[in-house]
Amino acid sequence: MMIRGKELALSALAVGAAAVVGYALRSSQQVDHTSRSKADLGARIVDHDEVPAEATIVDGASRRLRDIPGARRAIDRAVRNKAHDEWEHVTIEHDGAWSVVDSIRGSLPYYDGDQTEYNGVYVHSGDRIVVLDAIGWARLEEPVQ
């Protein structure tokens, strides 16, 4: 009878160890999966006379704009740093980061500029106009080790 108890204990220990290893492997795969998708939001200040006549200017307090992760941060950073000459960037790294790009280009009035105009969403922030744009990318294969 005592041998059966030891067998049961060893079996329980083996199952528990396998569960821990499985959890650890799954957790490491999830971390890798979430880092496969990224979005980069860029914002810069433009002069009022640089706003294309066909572009719609969005109110900086817009709910749709607030609902986009990183958008307000990129706009605020551009205004704070007086970013006229360079883009201020915010990088989003999480599962579904592509949806940020889709939101910028789909739920807001996105302007496709010509060669002399900026692409993006034109936003009224305080007394300034900021153009906001986003790009996204994904890692399609595992890195070479």
MARBA-3410 file (N, C-alpha, C, O; in Angstrom, 1 decimal):
145
0.8,-1.2,0.0,0.0,0.0,0.0,0.9,1.3,0.0,0.5,2.3,-0.6 ~ 2.0,1.2,0.7,2.9,2.4,0.8,3.5,2.7,-0.6,3.7,3.9,-0.9 ~ 3.8,1.7,-1.4,4.4,1.9,-2.7,3.3,2.6,-3.6,3.7,3.5,-4.4 ~ 2.1,2.3,-3.5,1.0,3.0,-4.3,1.0,4.4,-4.0,0.8,5.3,-4.9 ~ 1.1,4.8,-2.7,1.1,6.2,-2.3,2.3,7.0,-2.9,2.1,8.1,-3.3
3.4,6.3,-2.9,4.6,7.0,-3.5,4.4,7.2,-5.0,4.8,8.2,-5.6 ~ 3.8,6.2,-5.7,3.5,6.3,-7.1,2.6,7.4,-7.4,2.8,8.2,-8.4 ~ 1.6,7.5,-6.6,0.6,8.6,-6.7,1.3,10.0,-6.5,1.0,10.9,-7.2 ~ 2.1,10.1,-5.5,2.8,11.3,-5.2,3.7,11.7,-6.4,3.8,12.9,-6.8 ~ 4.5,10.7,-6.9,5.3,11.0,-8.1,4.6,11.4,-9.3,5.0,12.3,-10.0
3.4,10.8,-9.5,2.6,11.1,-10.6,2.1,12.6,-10.5,2.1,13.3,-11.5 ~ 1.6,12.9,-9.3,1.1,14.3,-9.1,2.2,15.3,-9.3,2.0,16.4,-9.8 ~ 3.4,15.0,-8.8,4.6,15.8,-9.0,4.9,16.0,-10.4,5.2,17.1,-10.9 ~ 4.9,15.0,-11.2,5.2,15.0,-12.7,4.1,15.9,-13.4,4.5,16.7,-14.2 ~ 2.9,15.7,-13.0,1.8,16.5,-13.7,1.9,18.0,-13.3,1.8,18.8,-14.2
2.2,18.2,-12.0,2.4,19.6,-11.6,3.6,20.3,-12.3,3.5,21.4,-12.8 ~ 4.7,19.6,-12.4,5.9,20.1,-13.1,5.6,20.4,-14.6,6.0,21.4,-15.1 ~ 4.9,19.4,-15.2,4.5,19.6,-16.6,3.6,20.8,-16.8,3.7,21.6,-17.8 ~ 2.7,21.1,-15.8,1.8,22.2,-15.9,2.6,23.5,-15.8,2.4,24.5,-16.5 ~ 3.6,23.6,-14.9,4.5,24.8,-14.7,5.3,25.0,-16.0,5.3,26.2,-16.4
5.9,24.0,-16.6,6.6,24.1,-17.8,5.7,24.6,-18.9,6.1,25.5,-19.7 ~ 4.5,24.0,-19.0,3.6,24.5,-20.1,3.2,25.9,-19.9,3.1,26.6,-20.9 ~ 3.0,26.3,-18.7,2.6,27.7,-18.4,3.7,28.7,-18.8,3.5,29.7,-19.5 ~ 5.0,28.3,-18.4,6.1,29.1,-18.8,6.3,29.2,-20.3,6.6,30.3,-20.8 ~ 6.2,28.1,-21.0,6.3,28.2,-22.4,5.3,29.0,-23.1,5.5,29.8,-24.0
4.0,28.9,-22.6,2.9,29.7,-23.2,3.1,31.2,-22.9,2.9,32.0,-23.8 ~ 3.6,31.5,-21.7,3.8,32.9,-21.3,4.9,33.5,-22.2,4.8,34.6,-22.7 ~ 6.0,32.7,-22.4,7.1,33.3,-23.3,6.6,33.4,-24.7,7.0,34.4,-25.4 ~ 5.7,32.6,-25.2,5.2,32.7,-26.6,4.3,33.9,-26.6,4.3,34.6,-27.7 ~ 3.5,34.2,-25.6,2.6,35.4,-25.6,3.4,36.7,-25.6,3.0,37.6,-26.3
4.5,36.7,-24.9,5.3,37.9,-24.9,5.9,38.1,-26.3,5.9,39.3,-26.8 ~ 6.4,37.0,-26.9,6.9,37.1,-28.3,5.8,37.6,-29.3,6.1,38.4,-30.1 ~ 4.6,37.0,-29.1,3.5,37.4,-30.0,3.1,38.8,-29.9,2.9,39.5,-30.9 ~ 3.1,39.4,-28.7,2.7,40.8,-28.6,3.7,41.7,-29.1,3.4,42.8,-29.5 ~ 5.0,41.3,-29.2,6.0,42.2,-29.7,6.1,42.2,-31.3,6.9,42.8,-31.8
5.3,41.4,-31.9,5.3,41.3,-33.3,4.6,42.4,-34.1,4.9,42.7,-35.2 ~ 3.8,43.1,-33.4,3.0,44.2,-34.0,3.4,45.5,-33.3,3.4,45.6,-32.1 ~ 3.7,46.5,-34.1,4.0,47.8,-33.6,3.3,48.9,-34.5,3.0,48.7,-35.6 ~ 3.1,50.1,-33.8,2.6,51.2,-34.6,3.4,52.4,-34.1,3.8,52.5,-32.9 ~ 3.8,53.3,-35.0,4.5,54.5,-34.7,3.6,55.7,-35.0,3.3,55.9,-36.2
3.3,56.5,-34.0,2.5,57.7,-34.3,3.4,58.9,-34.3,4.3,59.0,-33.4 ~ 3.3,59.7,-35.3,4.1,60.9,-35.4,3.3,62.2,-35.5,2.2,62.1,-36.1 ~ 3.8,63.2,-34.9,3.0,64.5,-34.9,4.0,65.6,-35.0,5.1,65.6,-34.5 ~ 3.6,66.6,-35.8,4.4,67.8,-35.9,3.5,69.0,-36.1,2.4,68.9,-36.6 ~ 4.0,70.2,-35.8,3.2,71.4,-35.9,3.4,71.9,-37.3,4.5,71.9,-37.9
2.3,72.4,-37.9,2.3,73.1,-39.2,1.7,74.5,-39.0,0.9,74.7,-38.2 ~ 2.2,75.4,-39.9,1.6,76.7,-39.9,0.2,76.7,-40.4,-0.2,75.8,-41.2 ~ -0.6,77.6,-40.0,-2.0,77.7,-40.5,-2.1,77.8,-42.0,-3.0,77.2,-42.6 ~ -1.2,78.4,-42.6,-1.2,78.5,-44.1,-0.7,77.3,-44.8,-0.8,77.2,-46.0 ~ -0.2,76.3,-44.0,0.2,75.0,-44.6,-0.9,74.0,-44.6,-0.7,72.9,-45.2
-2.0,74.3,-44.0,-3.1,73.3,-44.0,-3.8,73.4,-45.3,-4.2,74.4,-45.8 ~ -3.9,72.2,-46.0,-4.5,72.2,-47.3,-6.0,72.6,-47.2,-6.7,72.3,-46.2 ~ -6.5,73.3,-48.2,-7.8,73.7,-48.2,-8.9,72.6,-48.1,-9.9,72.8,-47.5 ~ -8.5,71.4,-48.6,-9.4,70.3,-48.6,-9.4,69.5,-47.3,-10.2,68.6,-47.1 ~ -8.4,69.8,-46.4,-8.2,69.0,-45.2,-9.3,69.5,-44.1,-9.6,70.7,-44.0
-9.8,68.5,-43.4,-10.7,68.8,-42.3,-9.8,68.8,-41.1,-9.0,68.0,-40.8 ~ -10.1,69.9,-40.2,-9.3,70.0,-39.0,-10.2,69.5,-37.9,-11.3,69.9,-37.7 ~ -9.6,68.5,-37.1,-10.3,67.9,-36.0,-10.0,68.7,-34.7,-8.9,69.1,-34.5 ~ -11.0,68.8,-33.9,-10.8,69.4,-32.6,-9.9,68.5,-31.7,-10.2,67.3,-31.6 ~ -8.9,69.0,-31.0,-8.0,68.3,-30.2,-8.7,67.6,-29.1,-8.1,66.6,-28.5
-9.9,68.0,-28.7,-10.6,67.4,-27.6,-11.6,66.3,-28.1,-12.4,65.8,-27.3 ~ -11.5,66.0,-29.4,-12.4,65.0,-30.0,-12.4,63.7,-29.2,-11.3,63.2,-28.9 ~ -13.5,63.1,-29.0,-13.6,61.8,-28.4,-12.9,60.7,-29.2,-12.2,59.8,-28.7 ~ -13.1,60.7,-30.5,-12.5,59.7,-31.4,-11.0,59.8,-31.3,-10.3,58.8,-31.4 ~ -10.5,61.0,-31.2,-9.0,61.2,-31.1,-8.5,60.7,-29.7,-7.5,60.1,-29.7
-9.3,61.0,-28.7,-8.9,60.5,-27.3,-8.9,59.0,-27.2,-8.1,58.4,-26.5 ~ -9.7,58.3,-28.0,-9.8,56.9,-28.0,-8.7,56.1,-28.6,-8.6,54.9,-28.5 ~ -7.8,56.9,-29.4,-6.7,56.2,-30.1,-5.5,56.3,-29.2,-5.0,57.3,-28.8 ~ -5.0,55.1,-28.8,-3.8,55.0,-27.9,-2.6,55.8,-28.5,-2.2,55.6,-29.6 ~ -2.0,56.6,-27.7,-0.8,57.4,-28.0,-1.1,58.6,-28.8,-0.1,59.4,-29.0
-2.2,58.9,-29.4,-2.5,60.0,-30.2,-2.3,61.3,-29.4,-1.6,62.2,-29.9 ~ -3.0,61.4,-28.3,-2.9,62.6,-27.5,-1.5,62.9,-27.0,-1.0,64.0,-27.0 ~ -0.8,61.8,-26.7,0.6,61.9,-26.2,1.5,62.5,-27.3,2.3,63.3,-27.1 ~ 1.3,62.0,-28.5,2.1,62.5,-29.7,1.8,63.9,-30.0,2.8,64.7,-30.2 ~ 0.6,64.3,-29.9,0.2,65.7,-30.2,0.8,66.6,-29.1,1.4,67.6,-29.4
0.6,66.2,-27.8,1.1,67.0,-26.7,2.6,67.2,-26.8,3.2,68.2,-26.5 ~ 3.3,66.1,-27.2,4.7,66.1,-27.3,5.2,67.1,-28.4,6.2,67.8,-28.2 ~ 4.5,67.1,-29.5,4.8,68.0,-30.6,4.6,69.4,-30.2,5.5,70.3,-30.5 ~ 3.5,69.7,-29.5,3.3,71.1,-29.0,4.3,71.5,-28.0,4.9,72.6,-28.1 ~ 4.6,70.6,-27.0,5.5,71.0,-25.9,6.9,71.2,-26.5,7.6,72.1,-26.0
7.3,70.4,-27.5,8.7,70.5,-28.0,8.8,71.5,-29.3,9.8,71.6,-29.9 ~ 7.6,72.1,-29.6,7.6,73.1,-30.7,8.1,72.4,-32.0,9.0,72.9,-32.6 ~ 7.6,71.2,-32.3,8.1,70.4,-33.4,7.6,70.9,-34.7,6.6,70.3,-35.3 ~ 8.3,71.9,-35.3,8.0,72.4,-36.6,8.8,71.7,-37.7,8.3,71.4,-38.8 ~ 10.0,71.3,-37.3,10.9,70.8,-38.3,11.1,69.2,-38.3,11.5,68.6,-39.3
10.7,68.6,-37.2,10.8,67.2,-37.0,9.6,66.6,-36.4,8.8,67.3,-35.7 ~ 9.3,65.3,-36.7,8.2,64.6,-36.1,8.5,64.2,-34.7,9.6,63.7,-34.4 ~ 7.6,64.3,-33.8,7.7,63.7,-32.5,7.0,62.4,-32.5,5.9,62.3,-33.1 ~ 7.6,61.3,-32.0,7.1,60.0,-32.2,6.7,59.3,-30.9,7.2,59.6,-29.8 ~ 5.7,58.5,-31.0,5.2,57.6,-29.9,5.1,56.2,-30.5,4.4,56.0,-31.5
5.7,55.2,-29.9,5.7,53.9,-30.4,4.8,53.0,-29.5,4.9,53.0,-28.3 ~ 3.9,52.3,-30.2,2.9,51.4,-29.5,3.4,50.0,-29.8,3.4,49.6,-30.9 ~ 3.6,49.2,-28.8,4.0,47.8,-28.9,3.1,46.9,-28.1,3.3,46.7,-26.9 ~ 2.1,46.4,-28.7,1.2,45.5,-28.1,0.4,44.7,-29.1,0.3,45.2,-30.3 ~ -0.2,43.7,-28.7,-1.0,42.9,-29.6,-2.1,43.8,-30.2,-2.8,44.4,-29.4
-2.2,43.9,-31.5,-3.3,44.7,-32.1,-2.8,46.1,-32.4,-3.7,47.0,-32.6 ~ -1.5,46.4,-32.3,-1.1,47.8,-32.5,-1.5,48.3,-33.9,-1.6,49.5,-34.1 ~ -1.6,47.3,-34.9,-2.1,47.7,-36.2,-3.4,48.5,-36.2,-3.7,49.4,-37.0 ~ -4.2,48.2,-35.2,-5.5,48.9,-35.1,-5.4,50.4,-34.9,-6.3,51.1,-35.2 ~ -4.3,50.8,-34.3,-4.0,52.2,-34.1,-3.9,52.9,-35.5,-4.4,54.0,-35.7
-3.2,52.3,-36.4,-3.0,52.8,-37.7,-4.4,52.9,-38.4,-4.7,53.9,-39.0 ~ -5.1,51.8,-38.3,-6.5,51.8,-38.9,-7.3,52.8,-38.3,-8.1,53.5,-39.1 ~ -7.3,53.1,-37.0,-8.1,54.1,-36.4,-7.7,55.5,-36.9,-8.6,56.3,-37.2 ~ -6.4,55.8,-37.0,-6.0,57.1,-37.5,-6.5,57.3,-38.9,-7.0,58.4,-39.2 ~ -6.4,56.3,-39.7,-6.7,56.4,-41.1,-8.2,56.2,-41.5,-8.6,56.5,-42.6
-8.9,55.6,-40.5,-10.3,55.2,-40.9,-11.4,55.9,-40.1,-12.4,56.2,-40.6 ~ -11.1,56.2,-38.8,-12.1,56.8,-38.0,-12.0,58.3,-37.9,-12.9,59.0,-37.4 ~ -11.0,58.9,-38.4,-10.7,60.3,-38.4,-10.6,60.8,-39.9,-10.3,60.0,-40.8 ~ -10.8,62.1,-40.2,-10.7,62.5,-41.5,-9.2,62.6,-42.0,-8.5,63.7,-41.8 ~ -8.7,61.5,-42.5,-7.3,61.4,-42.9,-7.1,62.1,-44.2,-7.9,61.9,-45.2
-6.1,62.9,-44.3,-5.8,63.7,-45.6,-4.6,63.0,-46.3,-3.6,62.9,-45.7 ~ -4.8,62.6,-47.5,-3.7,62.1,-48.4,-3.2,63.3,-49.2,-3.8,63.8,-50.1 ~ -2.0,63.8,-48.7,-1.4,65.0,-49.4,-0.7,64.6,-50.6,-0.4,63.5,-50.9 ~ -0.4,65.7,-51.4,0.4,65.5,-52.6,1.9,65.7,-52.2,2.2,65.6,-51.0 ~ 2.7,65.9,-53.1,4.2,65.9,-52.8,4.6,67.1,-51.9,5.6,67.1,-51.3
3.8,68.1,-51.8,4.1,69.3,-51.0,3.3,69.4,-49.7,3.5,70.3,-49.0 ~ 2.4,68.5,-49.5,1.6,68.5,-48.3,1.8,67.3,-47.4,2.3,66.2,-47.9 ~ 1.5,67.4,-46.2,1.7,66.3,-45.2,0.4,65.4,-45.3,-0.7,65.9,-45.3 ~ 0.7,64.1,-45.3,-0.4,63.1,-45.0,-0.7,63.1,-43.6,0.2,63.3,-42.7 ~ -2.0,62.9,-43.2,-2.3,62.7,-41.8,-3.6,63.4,-41.4,-4.4,63.8,-42.3
-3.9,63.4,-40.2,-5.0,64.0,-39.6,-4.6,65.4,-39.0,-3.7,65.4,-38.2 ~ -5.2,66.4,-39.5,-4.9,67.8,-39.0,-5.7,68.1,-37.8,-7.0,68.0,-37.8 ~ -5.1,68.4,-36.7,-5.7,68.6,-35.4,-5.5,70.0,-34.9,-4.3,70.5,-34.9 ~ -6.5,70.6,-34.4,-6.4,71.9,-33.7,-6.1,71.7,-32.2,-7.0,71.1,-31.5 ~ -5.0,72.1,-31.8,-4.6,71.9,-30.4,-4.1,73.3,-29.8,-3.0,73.8,-30.1
-5.0,73.8,-29.0,-4.7,75.2,-28.5,-4.8,76.2,-29.7,-5.8,76.2,-30.4 ~ -3.7,76.9,-29.8,-3.6,77.9,-30.9,-2.8,77.3,-32.1,-2.5,78.1,-33.0 ~ -2.5,76.1,-32.1,-1.7,75.4,-33.1,-2.4,74.4,-33.9,-3.4,73.9,-33.4 ~ -1.9,74.1,-35.1,-2.4,73.0,-35.9,-1.3,71.9,-35.9,-0.1,72.2,-36.2 ~ -1.7,70.7,-35.6,-0.7,69.6,-35.6,-1.2,68.6,-36.6,-2.4,68.3,-36.6
-0.3,68.0,-37.3,-0.6,66.9,-38.2,-0.2,65.6,-37.6,1.0,65.5,-37.1 ~ -1.1,64.6,-37.5,-0.8,63.4,-36.9,-0.9,62.3,-37.9,-1.9,62.2,-38.7 ~ 0.1,61.4,-37.9,0.0,60.3,-38.8,0.6,59.0,-38.1,1.2,59.1,-37.0 ~ 0.3,57.9,-38.7,0.8,56.6,-38.1,1.2,55.6,-39.1,0.6,55.6,-40.2 ~ 2.2,54.8,-38.8,2.6,53.7,-39.6,2.6,52.5,-38.7,2.8,52.6,-37.5
2.5,51.3,-39.3,2.5,50.1,-38.5,3.4,49.1,-39.2,3.5,49.1,-40.4 ~ 3.9,48.2,-38.5,4.6,47.1,-39.1,4.5,45.8,-38.2,4.2,45.9,-37.0 ~ 4.9,44.7,-38.8,4.9,43.5,-38.1,6.1,42.6,-38.4,6.6,42.7,-39.5 ~ 6.6,41.9,-37.5,7.7,41.0,-37.7,7.0,39.7,-38.2,6.2,39.1,-37.5 ~ 7.4,39.3,-39.4,6.7,38.1,-40.0,7.5,36.8,-39.8,6.9,35.8,-40.1
8.7,36.9,-39.3,9.4,35.7,-39.1,10.2,35.8,-37.8,10.5,36.9,-37.4 ~ 10.7,34.7,-37.3,11.5,34.8,-36.1,12.9,35.3,-36.5,13.4,35.1,-37.6 ~ 13.5,36.0,-35.5,14.9,36.6,-35.8,15.9,35.4,-35.9,15.7,34.4,-35.3 ~ 16.9,35.7,-36.7,18.0,34.7,-36.8,18.8,34.7,-35.6,19.2,35.8,-35.0 ~ 19.1,33.5,-35.1,19.9,33.4,-33.8,21.3,32.9,-34.1,22.1,32.8,-33.1
END
